[in-house]
Amino acid sequence: MGKIKLKTEMKMKVYGSQNGYCGVGGCLEQIRDIHHKVSQSVENCRKYPLFIHSPMNLVGLCRPHHEDGKVLAHYKYTYKQMDLMEEWLRNLKEGK
């Protein structure tokens, strides 16, 4: 299983949830990119198939902030957090 393309519907939901503005506090620029806090590597897509494109893993950013490594370093999760969120999403999907 490789990368799965982020659906336009989810991009629009992220955009709407942030009122179209960059997710960096104080930035009033429009969203240009949807950033995955946890990368879409083949391994991550395999291990976290529900989490990888979930709203918990996405943030809308303006282009300058998306290209700024210092900003991107702020959006990180531990493996334990990712495991917990994947488990929660799996239970939700299964109606548990």
MONORQUI-V457712 format. One record per residue. N is the residue number from 1. RES is the residue in one small letter. SS is DSSP state (hx for helix, st for strand, lp for the rest). OMEGA is omega in whole degrees, -180 to 180 (none if undefined). D_LAST is the distance of its C-alpha to the last C-alpha in Angstrom with 2 decimals. Layout:
BEGIN
((N & RES & SS & OMEGA & D_LAST) (N & RES & SS & OMEGA & D_LAST))
END
This chain:
BEGIN
((1 & m & lp & 178 & 26.18) (2 & g & lp & 179 & 28.06) (3 & k & lp & 176 & 27.61) (4 & i & lp & -177 & 25.73) (5 & k & lp & 177 & 27.55) (6 & l & lp & -177 & 26.03) (7 & k & lp & 179 & 25.87) (8 & t & hx & 180 & 28.36) (9 & e & hx & 180 & 25.80) (10 & m & hx & 177 & 23.93) (11 & k & hx & -178 & 27.36) (12 & m & hx & 178 & 28.29) (13 & k & hx & 177 & 25.19) (14 & v & hx & 179 & 26.02) (15 & y & hx & -179 & 29.63) (16 & g & hx & -179 & 28.90) (17 & s & hx & 179 & 26.69) (18 & q & lp & -179 & 29.71) (19 & n & lp & 176 & 32.25) (20 & g & lp & -175 & 33.79) (21 & y & st & 179 & 34.97) (22 & c & lp & -178 & 34.65) (23 & g & lp & 177 & 31.90) (24 & v & lp & -178 & 34.53) (25 & g & lp & 178 & 35.49) (26 & g & lp & 180 & 38.86) (27 & c & lp & -179 & 39.11) (28 & l & lp & 178 & 40.05) (29 & e & lp & 178 & 40.13) (30 & q & st & 175 & 38.16) (31 & i & lp & 175 & 35.22) (32 & r & lp & -177 & 36.57) (33 & d & st & 172 & 33.89) (34 & i & st & -176 & 30.14) (35 & h & st & 172 & 29.63) (36 & h & st & 180 & 26.81) (37 & k & lp & 173 & 26.53) (38 & v & lp & -174 & 25.43) (39 & s & lp & -180 & 27.71) (40 & q & lp & 180 & 26.87) (41 & s & lp & 179 & 28.41) (42 & v & hx & -180 & 27.73) (43 & e & hx & 180 & 26.16) (44 & n & hx & 178 & 23.83) (45 & c & hx & 178 & 22.85) (46 & r & hx & -175 & 22.10) (47 & k & hx & -175 & 20.19) (48 & y & lp & -174 & 18.28) (49 & p & lp & 180 & 18.03) (50 & l & lp & -176 & 15.37) (51 & f & lp & -167 & 16.88) (52 & i & lp & 179 & 20.52) (53 & h & lp & 179 & 20.96) (54 & s & lp & 178 & 18.47) (55 & p & hx & 179 & 20.18) (56 & m & hx & -177 & 19.54) (57 & n & hx & -175 & 21.91) (58 & l & st & 174 & 24.49) (59 & v & st & 176 & 27.48) (60 & g & st & -179 & 30.43) (61 & l & st & 170 & 33.77) (62 & c & lp & -177 & 37.42) (63 & r & hx & 180 & 39.29) (64 & p & hx & 180 & 41.21) (65 & h & hx & 178 & 38.13) (66 & h & hx & -180 & 36.28) (67 & e & lp & -177 & 39.33) (68 & d & lp & -178 & 39.66) (69 & g & hx & 179 & 38.36) (70 & k & hx & 179 & 38.49) (71 & v & hx & -178 & 36.07) (72 & l & hx & 179 & 33.68) (73 & a & hx & 179 & 33.68) (74 & h & hx & -176 & 32.10) (75 & y & lp & -179 & 28.89) (76 & k & lp & 174 & 27.46) (77 & y & lp & 172 & 24.33) (78 & t & lp & 176 & 24.31) (79 & y & hx & 178 & 22.61) (80 & k & hx & 178 & 20.43) (81 & q & hx & -180 & 19.37) (82 & m & hx & 177 & 18.71) (83 & d & hx & -180 & 16.69) (84 & l & hx & -179 & 14.53) (85 & m & hx & 177 & 14.15) (86 & e & hx & 178 & 13.49) (87 & e & hx & 180 & 10.69) (88 & w & hx & 180 & 9.19) (89 & l & hx & 177 & 9.92) (90 & r & hx & 179 & 8.60) (91 & n & hx & 178 & 4.97) (92 & l & hx & 180 & 5.92) (93 & k & hx & -178 & 7.74) (94 & e & hx & 178 & 5.63) (95 & g & lp & -180 & 3.80) (96 & k & lp & none & 0.00))
END
